């Protein structure tokens, strides 16, 4: 069979695809059909045999079945049976097949026509009677009202069909996510300007949508001119108030930046010039203790900091200095202490109240002195504990209280005045604010404390790791001396020693994982058992300790796949991984990735899941062929994805949400399949780049060369220029490099994989990464970061607070108005990488908007002003949020002047909305200029609008 499918032409082997084409005089090929019976319908390649098997399984009365394509838009199933109910057939197919594979018409025959050989003669099959179809053209499926007629015309244009049933969903019509957005846009233009995407997803047929829109249109017609005048007056009042808002102090911010640099650099310089090597151990001690000292000097009592205050006040700048000190000094060093009692002790020094047996695996804590954690509580990796909450002109710091025996999963967000009672279990990617109690009663969770010998084991591991780092630094110093003796310039010698340190550190991690940590068996383990410590805690410690070594591995390179295979992972060819470290965190022997799968930035494969009874659950993760994992999605143990599955941005996929059907879009928290048809991968632009003869060796040489050249330029900048001028020179070099990259891309909005992932792009990415590591943290949340992003091409207004340099993925395509605030983890993403096609589109966020942690605005979107996106909110590609909208994970609160809701992914049900509204109202009462916002909350508290879940994050 294989030999028949291959053909040798001029010494090259070609594969017979089975497509029939026509060759014209210009040498162009035109697709005609298939040599076999495979068909293509609405961009999808279908196997009729799969549909025929499903029909045959519907009833024992069916003796034969034949499925054919009729015209361009329909599938027809010819069923041989004496007695069968067509409605039962359709119901069976709809429950077992994707909507685009369900036949439009079922034609029941007593005998299928046969040819002389006894096979079904397709030419003699009768013409299907569409007038009898339960889906098309019966008396109940034609438009009955003018609104249905208007919507039917919109659907016909958007979904590219000539005739349709008003009872057919857009999934049955073969609609893709692009078609759904097109329909949304047309409805907003021609029917209802405040149309919500959630309303379209909840009412996918013409008739359902018409019934849902009818009362909204009636309400819109009843709007009076006086109400419009009130809206205009409120807008004018807000503009007047904007003239008297607080302004940032560039002087205070500059002094703070200089002081942060000095306190970070001084211990390093002292250790460098000291003749005693052991003085290097004083660097982490000095950095960690400096936070404790400054915290007690700046906030000597918790009561002083628990309050609402104006932005840019003296108290705000004191908090900002401490927050930057924690991020710059502590984050790296504390990565080594996560999950240990030593981390808990340090948090107590910083003012936190941490009980016995607590395991904390996150350093995202912006005010540790306001943290209170009960006994035997577990806090997962990537969880944001945010005491700070930005408002338009003010901020507030609120305590976070977590009870005993609680379990908080990976990537949760705790913000506001959190009061979590005992025995609460939070799933990964949950949002908690206000009071939260256990829904399962007092579950029996054992003590999670480590025994004394387990604590000694952790201490021994930390000491061994410190000695390994010291040995590697000594070896790197010897390498530097060796190259200097060869008359190699000092900057190049330093760059070579840096490369040596990175490769050696990566080797130490891989060898330790292979021969010390070893494989892990699926199952359930107590969190304080030896297996957990040795297989999971030690793995996390090794990987996080050497995370700077992974810079030598660029995105989407072939080296990562080879290294993971060596560790025991099953990874097939043509797999592209955007980031190596998150995949390495997952036990390699439990990872299976099939061919052509792609992961993007921020993807997390959770190594273990904490169960409701307090154990950790470990299982295999399987990614089917051509799977795409979107930005900041989370996959839990036990997940098995079918081929061609797209997991959207900010999506949590758990074991119970198994995806067994190919070509599925999974979105939301928790994930749910979307009624979209996946675009056929064969219709995408093909990548014409050829693979090198030795991909691993070529990738290794290319990565080392790019890394070496980038470090050489960086070191040269700081070697030949004065210390004060060198950072400015680095900024100039990075800006020039970034603008060169923009010029290379030109005006193209779509690029292929080979056009995007090049050595030039990798070098510029390395340059920008160095800027983000060595300059960005000191400028974070100041106006100097805004100046830097403006130099990179971003159009940013006044009084804007941004968390870091990476929050804007493509600065030259971003426009931000005045008074916009972004919390940690929020991002404006001006590109997508759909089916390995890099697509660019501008993003606009207008004035006075607040984007909270892990909120994500995709390419082409516009926020029209005074929008608030609560955690895990996703604004879909090309969508718009009109003025005065507030998006939450559990509901939508909006201004009376604007009843519009736009696109939102926010499926999390863990926020108690009334508590959130009440807390916000209490906070605003103490600030006079928030009276307008207070009135807004009073108006909106009784009218909670249900959140409509799920839109594609990375697919069209």
N, C-alpha and C positions, 0 to 999 in steps of 0.2 A: 504493500500500500504506500509506504514511504517512497519507494523507488518510482512509483507511478506519478507521485506528486512533484517530483523533482525533475528538472531538465537541464542538460548541459549545453550551454551556448558559448562558443569561443573560449572554452576552458573555464567558464564561470558557471556555478550552480545557481539556478533560479527556481523559485517555487511557483507552482501552478495554483493561483488563487481561486480558480473556478468562475471568475467574472468574464462575461461576454462583453466585448467592446467593439467599436467601429473606428477604423483609422481613416481620417480624411486626407486630402491632398497636402495639407500643411503639416502633417505628422502628428496631429492632435488625436487623442483617444477619447471617445465618447462612450460612456457606460450604457449598455443595452439591457443587461440582465444577468442572470446566473446560469451557469451550465448545469448545476444541480438545482434543487428546489429551495435553496435558501433565498429568502426574500428580504427586501429592504423597504421599511414602511416608516414614513415620517422621520428619516434619519437613523432608524434603528435596524440592525441586521437581526432577523428572526429565523429560528428554526421551526418550520411548521410541524416537524415531528414532535417537538416538545408540547405544542398546543394540542396536537392530535392525541397524545398519550393522556393529557389532562381530560379531554373530552371522553375518551374511552373509560377512564376511571370513574366518570360521573354516574354511570349506571351499567348494570349487567345486561340491559336490554339493547345496548348499542353493540353492533357486530363489526362495524367499520367506520372510519372517519377520514375525511380528506379536507385539508385547510389550504386555501389558495388566496392570493392577493387579487382584489377586484378594483380596477382603476388605480388611483394614486393614494386613496385615503382609507380603504376598507379591507378587512379580512373577512372572508366568508368560510364558514365551516359547513361542509356537506356531511350529514350524519345518516348512516344506514341503520334504520330501526323501524319496527312495526308500530311501536307506541312509545313516545318520549315527550316530556314536557319541556318546551323550549325555555321557560322561565327558570326551571330547575337547572338546566344546562348552563344558562348564563350566570346564575347565582353560584354554581360550583366553580366555574372558571374565574369569576371575579374574586373568589376567596382563595384561589390557588395560583393565580397568574397576575403579573403586573397589569395595570389598566390598559397599557398600549398593546398587550398581547391578547386581550379578550376580543373574540370575533365580533364584528358589527352585526352580522346576520347569521343565524343558524337555519340551514335548509335541511329538513328531514325528508329522506327518500327511503322507499322500501328496498330499493336495490341501486347501488351506484353503477353507472354505465361502465362496461368493461370492453377492452379491445380484444383482438383475436388471440392474444397471448394470456388472457385472463387477468390483466392488470387494469387498474382504473384508467379510463380514457378521459383525460382532463378536457379535451376538446368537446366532449359530449355532455359535460356538466351543465345543468340548466342555469339560466340567468337568474340571479337572486332577486327576490321580490322585496325591495326595501320598504315598500308601503306597509308590509306586515310586520316589520321589525319593531320590537319593543323599545328600540333606542332611537330610531329615525322615522320621522315623518308620519306618525300616527296622529289621531285627532287630539291626543293629550300632549303632544310634543311640539306643537306649533305655538308661536307667540300669541298670547291672548290679550295683552294690553300694550299701549304705546311704549311703556317703559321696557317691557320684554322685547319688543321689536327693536328698540334702540340698543339694548344690551346684546341682543342676538347679532346685530350688525357689527358691534364692537368686537364680539367674540370671533365672528367670522374673519374679520381683518387681522386680529391679533394671533389667532391660532391657524390661519391659512387654510380654512375649509370653506367650501361653497355652501353646503347645507349642513345644518346641525339641529339636534334636538335640544329643546330648552331644558330637558331633564338630564342631559349628558354633562358630566363634569369636564373641566379642561384637561384632566388626566386622560379621560376616555377619548378626547379629541386629539390626543398626541401632543399636548402642550408642554413645552419646556419652561424652565425658570425664566428664560429671556421672554418667551411669549407671555408669561404671567405678568412680568414687569411692563411689557408693552400694553397689555390689557388694562393694567392699573393706570398707566399714563393716559390712555384714551378715555377711560371712565372719568378721570379727574378733569380732562379737558372738555368732555361733551356731556357728562351726566351729573357728576357730583364732585366738586373740587376738593372736598375734604375726605375723599375716599381712603379707607384704611386697607393695608395689605392683609391684615388679620381678617377683615370682613370678607375679602375675596377668598382666602384660604378656608374659612369656615363655611362659605356658601359658594362652592365651585361651579354650580350650574347657573344658567341664565335665570331660571324660575326662582331658585333659592335666593339668588342675589337681588332679584327684583323685589321679592317680599321683604328682604332685609333693608333695602334702600328706601322703600316707600315711606315709612315713617320719618326717616331722616330728611328726605326731600320735603315732606310736609312741614317739618319743624323749621327747615331753612326758609321756606316761603313765608312762615309766620314771623320771621325776624323783623323787628320794627326799626325805623330810622333812629328812634331815640336810643336804642341799644347800641347801634353803630356809633352814635355820637358819644356815648359813655366810653366806648372802647377807645375812640380817638383821644378823648380827654385823659384817660388813664395813661395812654402812651406818651402824651405830652408831659404829664406829671412825672413820669419815670425819666424822661430825657432831662427835665429840669433838675431832678435829684442827682443825675449822673454828673452834673457840673460841680457838685460839692463832695464827691467821693474821695476817700483817702488815696494818696499817691505813694508809690515806692520811693525809698531813699537810696539813691545810687551810692552815696558816700558810705552809709552804714553797710551796704552790701559789699562794697569794695574792701572795707576794713575787715569784714568777716571772711572774705575770700583769702586775703593775705594772711590772716591769723590761722585759718585752716591749713594753708600750705606750710606755714612755719612749724606748727605743732606736729604735722605729719612728717616733715622732712628732717627736723632736728634730731630725733632719735636715730634715724638711718645714717645721717652724716656722722654722728658721734660714734656709732658702731663701726663705720667705714674707716675712720681715721684712728680708731683705737688699735693698739697692738695686741689686745686680747681678743681672741676669736669668740669667747663666750659672751662678749658684750652684745652680740647679735640677738641673744635671747632676751635682752632688755627691750628690744624694739616692740614685740607684741605686748609685753608687760606695760611699757610706757603708754602705748596707744590705748590699751584697755582701761588703765587707771585714769587716764586724762578725762575720759567721759564721766567716770564716777565723780571726780573732783569738780568738774564744771557743772555737772547736774546739781550738785549740792550747793554750789555758789549761785547758780542762776535761778533754780527753783527749789528753794530750801523747804518749802511745804507744799503738799499736794493740793491743799485748799486754794492756794494762790493760783494754781494753773487750771483748775477745773472751772472754767467760765467762758463766756462768749465775749469777744472783744473785736475791735476794729482791725482790719488788715493793716499791716505795716506799722503797727504800734510797737513800742519797745518790748512788750511782752511777746509779741509775735516773732520779732527778730531773735529774741532769746531762745524760743522754741526751735526756730529754723536753724540756729547755730548748733543746737544739740542734735537735731535730726541729721544734719550733715555730718557732724562728728561721729554719730553712730554708723552712718552709711559708709563713710570713708575709712574710718579707723577700725570699726568693730566687725563689719560684715564678713571680711575674709577670715580674720582670726577666729571668730565665733563659729564659722563653718566646721571647724575641727571639734567643737564641743557640743554640737547638736545631739540631742537625745541622751545627754549625760547629766549627772547631778552637778558637774562642774559648771555647766551652762546655767542651771537653776540658781546656783550660788552666786554667779556673777549678776544675774537679774536681780537677786535680792540686794546686792550691793548698789544697784542702780535705783533701788526704791520699790521694786516690784514685790508683791506678796505671792510666793510660789509654794505650794504645799509639797508634801512628801510623795515620792513616786511619780512625779510629773515628767513627761517626755515631750519636749518641744523641739520641732524640726524646722523652724522658720526663724529667720532674722528680720523679717519685715514687721518691725514693731516701732512705731514712730514716737511713742512716749511710754517707755517701759515702767516708769514710776507710777503710771496710772493703771497698771495691769495687776489683776488679782486672779490667781488660778488655784482651785482647790486640789485636793489630793487625788493621785492616780488618774490624772487627766492626760489625754494624748492630743497633741496639736500637730497636724500633718505638714508636709513640705509645701512651700509656696503659699501658705496661708498668710493673709494680710490682716494684722491686728492694728486697726487705724483708730486712734483716739481723736484725730483731727478731722474736722468736717468743714470744707470751704463753703461759704455763701458768696453772694455777689460782692458785698462790701465788708464782710466780716468773716470770722472763723470762730470755731468753738472747739475746745478740748474737753472730752468726756471720758470718764473711767470705763474700763472694760472688765467686767467681772464674770468669771467662768467657774461653774460649780465643780464639785468633786465627781470623779468617775465619768467624766464626759469624753466623747470621742469626736474630734473635729477632723474631717478628711482633708485630702490634698486640695490646695487652691481655693480655700474658702475665704470669704471676706467678712470680717467683723468690724463694724463701724458704728459710730454713735454711742449712746449710753447703753451698752450691752449688759444685760443681767441674765445670764444663763444659769438655770437651776441645775441640780445634780442629775446625773445619769442621762444627759442629753446626747443623742447620737446624730451627727450632721454628716450627710453624704458629701463627697467631693464636689467642689464648685457650688457650694451653698452660700447664701447670704444671710447674715444674722444682724439684726439691729433691734434695740429695745428688749423687752422681756421675752424669754423663751423657756418653755418647760418641756419636760420629757413627755412624749406621746405613748411610750411603751411601758409606763410604770417604772418601778425601781428594778431594773434588770440586775441580774447577779453578775457583777464584774469583779474579778479577783484583783488583789493588790498588784499594781504594776511596778512596784519598787524592785530595783536590782539588789541582789544579795551582795554582801561585801566582797566576795571573791569575783563577782561579775564587774563590780566597780574597779577592782584591781586590774582585771583584764582590759577594761577600757583605758585605764591609765597607762598600762604597759604598751598598748597599741599606739597611744598618743606619743609616748616617749620614743618608741621605735620610729614612728613617722618623723618626729623632729630630728632624730639622728640621720635618717635618710636624706632629709632636706639639707642638713648641714654637710653631709658627704657630697651631695650633688653640687652644692655651691662651691665646695673646695675643689671638686673636679673641674667645674666650669672656670674657676680661677686659674687652674693649671693649664687648661686649654687656651685661655686668654694669654697667659705668659708664653706658651709655646708659639703662638702665632706672632706675638710681638717680637720674639727672637728671630723670626723669619722676615722681619722688616715689613710685616703687614701693617697698614695704618691702624691706629688704635680704634677708630669707630668700626672698621670692618672686623678687627679681632674681637671686639665686644659683641658684634652681631653674630659672629661665628660661635662664640661661647654661649650666647643666648640660644642659638639654634641647637647646640649640643645639649644644653640644659633641658630644652623642650622635648627633644627626641628621647633623651634619657629618662625624663620624668614620665613620658607616655609609656616607655618600655617598662618602667617600674610598675605602673598601674596595670598594664596588660599581664605581666608575669605574675603579679600578686593575685589578680582575679582568676587567672588560669590555675595556678598551683597552690595558692593558699586559701582563697575563698572557695573556689571550686563550684560545681553545679549545685542547683537547689531543686529539691523534689516538690511537686505541687502538693498543696494541702493547707492545713490550718495549724498555726503555731502560736503559743503564748508570746506576748510581746516582751516578756522578761526572761525568755528561755535562752539557752546557749546558742541554739540554731539561729534564732533571730539576730543575736549579737554578731555571730561569726559570718553569716551568709548575707544579711541585709544591712545591719548597722555598719559593719566594717567595709562593705562594698561602697556605701554612701560616703564614708570617711575618706577612702582612698581616691574616689573619683572627684570629690569636691576639693580635696587638698591640692590636687595637681591640675585644676581646671584651666589654668593659664597655659598648660602644655598643649591643650587641644587647638590652640591658635594655628599650629602648623598644619592642621587639617582644614582645608577650605570647605565651603558648602558644596554639596552634591558631588563629592569626589569619589573615585573608585577605591581609595585606600580604606575608607571606613568600612565598606562591605567586606573586604578581605580580613581586616582585623576582627570584625564581629564573627565571621565564619570561623576564624581560628579559635575564638573563645567558645564556640559551640552553637552559635545561632545558625538557623537554616535560612539563608538569604540567597535568592535566585538572581539571575542576571538582570541588568538594566534597572536596578533599584537605586533611587536617588534620595539621599538623606540630607536635609538642610542643616541639621545640627547633630553632632556625634555624641555629645555628653548625655542628652536625655535618653537616647536609645541605649547607651552604655549602662545607664542606671538600672535598666531592667535586666533581670537574670538572663544571660545570653542563651542558656540551654532551653529556655522556655519561649524563645522568640522565633516565629516563623513568618517570613516575608516572601511572598511570591513575586514573580517577575513584574517589572515595570511599575512597581509601587512607588509612590512619592510622598515624602513628609515635608512639611514646611515649618517655619520658625515657631517656636513656642509649644510644639507638640510634646505632650507628657505621656509616657507609658508608665503607669503607676506600678512600682515593684510589688506592692502589697496593699491590700484594702483592709482597713480595720472594721471588723464586724460589729453588730449591735451588742454582742456579748463580750467584746473586748479583745478577741483574738485577731491575728492578722491572717488574711487569706491570700494564698499565692497560687497562680495558675498560668497556663499558657495564653499568649496573645498571638493570633493568626491574622495576617493581612493578606487578603486575596489579591490576585493579579490585577494590575492597573488601579489599585486603590489609591485614593488621594486623601491625606489627612491635613485639614486646614489649620490655620494659625490658632494657637492657644486652645486646641482641643485636647481632651483628656480621655485616655483609654484605660479602663480598669482591668484587672486580671480576669481571665476567662473569656475575653472578647474574641469572636471569630467573625471576620468580615468577609462577605462574598466578593467575587471579582467585580471590578468596575464600581466599587462603592465610593461615594464622596462623603466625607465627614466634614461638615462645615465649621467655620470659626466658632469658638466659644461653645463647643458641643461636648457633652459628657456621654460616653458610650459605656454601658455596663454590661455584665454578662447576661442579665435577663433580657436585654434588648438585642437579642441575636439578629443578625442580618443575613438571612439565607438566600435572599433573592438578589440576583445581580442587577447592576445599573440602578442602584438606590441612592438617594440623597438622605443622609441622616443629619438632623439638626435639633438643637435645643438641649435643655437640661431638665430631665433626662432626654436622650435622643429619641426622635420619632422619625419614621420615614415620611418623606414629602411626596405629594402627588405630582411630581415633575417627571418628565421623561428625560433620561440622561442623554446628552448629545453623543452621537456615535463617534468614538475616538478616531475612526478612519477618515472622518470628514475634517479633522483638524489639520492644520498645516504641518507637514512632515518635516522633521529635522534632517537636513541633508548631510550633517557632519558625519564623518567616518571615524570609527574607533581605531586607536593606534594598535600596533602589533603587540606591544607589551603594556597594557593599560596601567597595571600597578606601578611598574618602574617609571613610566612616563609621568604618571600622576605624582609620584613621590618626588621626582626631580623638579617638576613644575612647582609643587607646593613649597618645597624647601627654597627654591630660587626666589619665589614671590615673598616668602617670609623673610629671607635674608636681606633682600633689597629694601623691603619696608623698614626693617629694624635698622639697617645701615643709614637710611635717610633720617630716621628718628634720632638715632644716637649722634649723628653728625650735627644735627640742629642744636642739640644741647651741649655738644662738645666745643664747637667753635664760636658760639654766641654767649653773651653774658646770661646769667640765670634769669634775670628779669625780662630780657628780650626773647629768650628761647621759646616760651609758651606762645607768644604772639607770632613768632615765625612758624611754629607748628600749625597754628590756626590758619595762617596764610597759605601754607603748603597744602593743607587739607582742603581748603576752599577751592584753590586752583585745581586740585585733582578732581574734586567733585564736579566742578563746572566743566572740566574736560570730559568727564563721563557723560554728563548731560549733552554736551556737544556731539559726542560720538553716537549717542542714541538718536540725535536729530529730532525731527518732528514725528517720528514713528510712535504710534500708540500701542502697537502690538509687535512683540519680538519673539522669535523662536528660542528654544532652549540654547542652541549653539550660539546665537547672537547675544544671549544674556550671560551665560556662564563662560567667560573667557579669562585669559590670564590678566588682561588689563582691568577687567571688572574685579578680579580677585585682589589685585594690588591696591586698587582704590578702596575696596572694602577693608583691606588691612589698614590702610591709612586712616580711614574713618573710625575703625575700631580702636586704634591707638588714641585718637582724639577723644573718643568716648570714655576710655579708661583713665587717661592721664590728665585731661582737662575738664571733661564734662561733669564729673562728680563735684568739683569745686564750684561750678557755676549753677548747679541744679537749683531750680525754684527762684532764681534771681533774674533781674532784667538783663544781666550780661549773657545769660544763655539765650535770651531773645535776640540780643544783638548778634550773637554767633549764628543763630539760625537764619537771621535776615541776610547775613553774609553768604550763607549757603543758598539763598534764593527764595526763602519763605517770605510771604507778605503777612506780617504780624503787626497788630495794632498796639495801643498803649495798655499798660497795666495787665499784662498776661503772665500767668504763672504756669510753667511747664516743668514736669518732674525730671526729665533727663533728655539727653540729645537724641536718643533712639525713639522717642514718642512720636516723631514725625519720620516715617520711613522714606519719604521722598520730599524733602523740604521745598524744592523748586515748584512743586505742584500744590502747595498748601497755602490757603488764605485764612487767616484768623483775625477776627475783629477785636475790639477793645474789651477789656475786663473778662477775659476767658480764663477758666481755671481747669487744669487737668490734675487728677490725683495719680498716685503711683499705680503703674500698670495700665493706665489709659493710653490709647494710641490712635493716631490718624494715619490710615494705611491707604496710600495713593496708588497702590498697584495690587493686582491679583496675578496668580500663577496658575491659570486654569488649564488643566491637561497639558502642562509644560509649555503653555503660551503665556508670555509675560505681557500683561496688559496694564497700561497706565491711564489714569484719569484724575483730574483735580478734585480736591476736597476743600470745602468751605465751611468754616464755623464762625457764625456771626456773633455779635456782641453779647456779653453777660451770660454766656453759657458755662455750665459746670459739667465736666465729665468725670465720673467717679471710677474707682479702681476696676480694672479689667473691662472697661467699656471700650468699644471698638467701632470706629467710623470707617466704612469701606470706600473704595475709589468711586468717584463720581457723585458722592453724597453732598447734601447741603443742609446745614442747620441754620435756620433763619433768625435765630436770636432768642435769648432768655430761655434756652433749653437746659434741662437737667437730665442727664443720663445716669441712672443709678447702676450699681455694679452688675457686670455681665450683660450689659445692654449692647446689642449689635444693630447698628444702622446699616441696612443693606446697600449693596452697590447701586448707584444711580438714584437713590431715594432722597426724599426731602422731609425735614421736620419743620413745620410751620412755627410761627412765633408763639412763645409762651406755652410750649408743651413740656411736660415732665414725664419721663419714662421710668418705670420701675420694673423690677423683676416679678412683681405679683399683680400689678394693676397699673392704670394710667390715670394720673391726675393732671388736669389741664385747666387753663384759664377759661372763664366764661366767654371771653371774646373770641375763643378759637376752639372749636369742637373737633379739630382735626387730630388724628393720630396717624403717624407714619409707621415705617417698618421697624420692627423690634423683635429681637430674640431675647426672651426673658422668661423662661419657663420655670424658674425657681419658685417654689411655694413656701420657702422657709422664713419669709419675712412677715411679721405680723403688721399689717398695713396700718391699722388704727393706732398701734403703738408708735409707728414711725411718724405718722402725721401729728400725733399728740406731742411727741418729743420735739419735732421741728417747730411746732407752734409755741411750746414753752421757751425754746431757745430764742425765738424771734421777738418775744414780748419785751425783752430787756433792751432792745435796740430800737430807738425811735424811727430811724429811717427805714426800718423793715415793716412799718405798719401796712404798707400796700401788700407785702408778701403775706403778712399775718391774715389780712382780710381774704386773700386768695385761698389760704388753707381752710379758713372757716367756711368759705363757699363750697370748697371741693370735698371736704371730709365726707359728706353723706353720699356722694355719687361716685362710687368706685366702678370703673369700667373694666370689664374682664379683659385680661391681657390675651392677645392672640399670638400664638406661639409659632415661631419658626420660619426662617427664611434662609436661603443658602448663603453660606459664608464665603466659599471660594468658587463654587460652581457658578455658571452664568446666572 
